[in-house]
Amino acid sequence: MSPSVEFLHVSKRYRVGQWLPSLREALASRGARDPSQYHWAVKDVSFSLEPGEALGIIGPNGAGKTTILKLLSRVTYPTQGEIQIHGRLSALIELGAGFHPDLTGRENIYLNGTILGMKRAEIRRRFDQIVEFAGIGHYLDTPVKRYSSGMYARLGFAIAAHMDPDVLLVDEVLAVGDYAFQQKCHAHMDRLRSQGTTLIFVSHNMEAVRRVCDKVLVMYRGEKIFEGSAAEGVIAYSDALREAARNRSVEVPEEGGLAERIMTFDAEIVRVELLDETGQPTTVLQAGQRAIVRVHVVFHRDVSSPIFSLIVRTVDGRTVYDTTTKWQGIETPHFRAGERCTAVFELDICLLDGEYQLGVDTVATDFSHYYDRLERAMNFYVEGARGAQGLADLRARFSVNRIMSSEEIP
Amino acid sequence: MNVSRFLGYQYGDLLLAWIARTIRARYKQSLLGGLWAVIQPATAAIIFSLIFTYFVPIDTEGIPYLLFSYTAMVPWTLLTASITDMVDSLVINMNLISKIYFPREVLPIAAMLARLLDFGIAFLVLTILLLFFQIPMDPFLLFLLPMVVVIQLMLVLGVGLIGAALNVFYRDIRHVVGLGLQIWLYASPVIYPVGRVPESLRTFYFLNPMAGIIESYRDILLHQRMPGAYLLASMAIAVAIMALGYVLFKRLELQFADVV
């Protein structure tokens, strides 16, 4: 099968600052200019997708994710490289961007649908489905300026999603609407994929990316730093952020720091040890025994009551166990710059046989951002479990009792 | 619908939807609505009639001055209104351009075509005036009229596309265009007859494509005579400007979304 999306050595350069280009420069769409006045939002990125594949693009703000979506949707054009898309593309990027506030829901369905590239006849055919999906039946002939923001977004999603696209771009928009609507959106995306729609999904939500995507592209400062499985991609992303933190090139955000996995390195995790019951370092644990995780931390700045946390995942990234000192009700002291500490977690390995991934991190006391985070500090193996399959050992105890025919079944 | 299928243009339905949206938005919350399409050219024609009938009498080959100037003012208003709307059409929809892909020329072309409704209304009043002043009509020549309108639209399209695209980069363009349209009015035979232009300058004068176009409207509607070679010259220039405008627009279009 020929690829559905091809992105070949694509680069995109933007102008920095506000100055006006001369007329001649504006007309020369390509060519050499003063490099200091430009900034590469995307640098030599390539990937290719087969029909029906789902690609997740992850990376911090400013990594070039949105630029890639804009390039794919032809809103903007590459400075270098080539993009090929086979089939019809639909973008769930700015829901309802083409709505006119004074026009009714009905009029906007037609207007927005044609902006997205549908024919009038096509919209008419899907009209009832769109209205039904958006759940705006009663307000169909009300101007959209009187819609709630939820209705607005639902209608926008419904129109874009009913285009029967061959390639669908999705950018975080699923954060809108209530839980039920989000479920509906996910179900709709799954249905499109099973029909062979290629999906490109940009998100900060690692769980959603892991769930939806076959493969992941990790972007960092305009460059592709990783392409591969979702679970490995999340680790590559975390490592890239850690590297940036180490180089002290991080701005602490006002909010959303945790979601973007920003690290500040006020505290640094220098070593993580996994010990068995007898205190010996190991990577192989016996099912049902105790284990100790020791996290060695150095403080580069004064930090009060940091939170330490520990996460055990399967190798494909599903969380098995996630705990923090805060949730356990443990108060940690104030630390001064230059001090060191160890955080010790004692665990009962109630796991069945298999390979697991251990992650540790330390977080500001208000959960606003990470100090340091090791998405995968190490992998370990569990062996020796008997009599069960799966992940967790729930310690089943059996008894089988014959029922006599004269007894009543309870 | 049928029109778009006929044009074979994938975004034909969008063009129609956008024209409808533009017209609806224009007359929403407006008391006089479509009447403005007449008030605009009629006011100008009446003012110039007062000046050129009473203060500075001017020879208009026996045609009442009001009719003489209104005949030119109707196509002239189409020109200025559509070019002005076209120049703004991209800038006022930048939020759309920076977010969704669709062929960008849809916006200025829709802005132009939406003004055809006003032109139609104003032309209806012109027809009434022609009947009132008992100007005879030549049915054969009337077939030429759509051709003149098409030539004018090609010219408007070219100028409007250039103005719209440049206005995205430099907002000065909107003022330049406004000023240019004022100067253009006096360089065209709208309020005076071509006969007042010195013979020696005529060829040069007709390099302005609007001169030939307006003169042709008058030839057909007021004098029942075949337009002269100046209409062909206007057509050639209009086609050239349209081609230039389209190429320039397509070239600059690639950067529209980056200039926010």
Interface residues (C-beta under 8 A of the other chain):
Chain A: Y14 R15 L20 P21 L23 A26 L27 S29 K70 S73 R74 V75 T76 Y77 A91 I93 E94 A97 G98 H100 D102 L103 E107 Y110 L111 T114 I115 L116 G117 M118 K119 R120 A121
Chain B: M1 S4 Q10 Y11 D13 L14 L16 A17 W18 R21 R24 A25 K28 N95 L96 I97 S98 K99 I100 Y101 F102 L166 F169 Y170 L248 R251 L252 L254 Q255 A257 D258
